[in-house]
Amino acid sequence: MNTIASNLLAKREEKRFKQSYVAEQCGMSQPNYSNIERGETSPSIEQLKKFAEVFGTTVEELIADRTGNDHVNLPLLKIHKKNLTESDKDIYIKILENQVRTLMAKKRKRQ
């Protein structure tokens, strides 16, 4: 299970929501949401925004890597550069910055 999938599962369980409820609120089928939550399908930025809204959190919180892995765990987002809005670009940049900060902090701890 990837970082985003783990975080979605944790948030859903924390809120005690059913997959069908989250899917309905986000305008998708329950099987589609289930695939995302299991890490079998990667969410788009738009889907991440909807998930964040439903869970009352931020996209940054949904993508944060709390596993302690020593590698950069970039989320597998469906990014189509031509169609990326300024808001989506900002989110993608935050994703990358978060991963770089995590990697640099781990590197400093080892030194």
Buried (B, 14 or more C-beta within 10 A) or exposed (E): EBBBBBBBBEBBEEBEBEBEBBBBBBEBEBEBBBBBBEBEBBBBBBBBBBBBEBBEBBBBEBBBBEEEEEEEBBBEBEBEEEEBEEEBEEBBEBBEEBBEEBBEEBEEEEE
